[in-house]
Amino acid sequence: RQTAAAVEKQATATALQTQASERLERSVAMEEETRRETAEELERISTRLDLALADKARAEAGLRDATFDAENAARARDEELSEARSEVAQFSKELELLKEKDRR
């Protein structure tokens, strides 16, 4: 009887050990899968971040170019306006001279 009980206990212990090993293997496999999925997600996030940073850099470069163009256009308009004012002043002087001549 004792031998049968010992064999039964040993069988139970072996079965429990087998179950524990199987659970551990499943747990390790699940953890590895989770790590793999996490690494893949991090890679996707990193790629999206790289693309977003590249888009940002292009947008900033475009903004710098547009600002430079706008500043150049404003300078050109200022120069044209200054030239127009000089011409108006010159025409005004000539008109005053003509009026002066007409008065004489």
Residue pairs with C-beta under 8 A, 6 or more apart in sequence:
none
